[in-house]
Amino acid sequence: MNRIAGALIAGFLLFAVAGPATAESFLWHVKGAGGSVYLLGSMHLLPASAYPLPDAMEQAYRLSDVLVFETDIGAVGQEETQMGLLNAGMYPEGQTLMNELNTGVLGPYAETVQKLQLPVSMLNRYRPWLAALTIEMSVYAKHHFKAELGVDRHFYQKAVPANKEIITLETVEEQGEFFTAMDSAMQQDYLRMTLESLDEIDYDPNELYEIWADGDDGDMEDLLELAQDDYPALYNRFIRERNQKWLPVVLDLLKRDKNSLVVVGAMHLPGDHGLLQLLENAGFDPEQM
């Protein structure tokens, strides 16, 4: 059950885009009218070897009175949330994944499941979106990447006992609906895209981690561009529309006298529709740290 909850977060990872090759970390500073906003691109799952995080990230946390996360990280781990996701992601009796998948997805799916030696009988009960997240999560788990070591979880666990103000950009229910409200065709596209993304990195998330840690845009940017070109509806749903929705929150933070640290998936920062570009369009000058 913990894997199901973690997969909700992990499902966004393969769109992650790093900053320029010269960057030291996925952290930007934006000066507001009074205080500052630090934009931190997160990897939601990390190996233990990722710690300690870069000094600039920890310094941004120490300087910030307000912490902003994509959703309520504490609620994600609750049993009620996990059970709700699991129930929403399962077919009713008599329906199975293998019978529902079209031929364009069935072949790559069967090949991946065999390659990763995943339990076919369990996955066969899942709708395409949950099967995709479970496959992705299993790949990360095999390489010792854990949700409890994610950048967002790290700073959330520090902010709560420190009594820092915490703001969430989406409810847990809203995040879940990104998957549960997809129609069958979009779910199958999501599964196909996930399989293609995993194949691009040869089923080794350490390649993604190294790009993130080095601040290199390379292969990750290629993955994002492929997703935008090949799956525009998914790209708009998971990236473009959410960034537009979040922008007013960031702009409001820039009016405060307090400093804020905004921790969102690294995919949400760069690119033509990324938060950095949107802030530049609004007259601000994000500076990478």
PyMOL commands that set and color helices and strands:
alter all, ss='L'
color gray80, all
select helices_A, chain A and resi 2-10+13-15+48-50+55-63+73-76+79-88+97-100+103-116+120-123+128-142+147-149+151-159+172-180+184-200+205-214+218-230+232-253+266-268+275-281
alter helices_A, ss='H'
color red, helices_A
select strands_A, chain A and resi 27-31+36-42+66-69+165-168+260-265+287-288
alter strands_A, ss='S'
color yellow, strands_A
deselect
rebuild
show_as cartoon
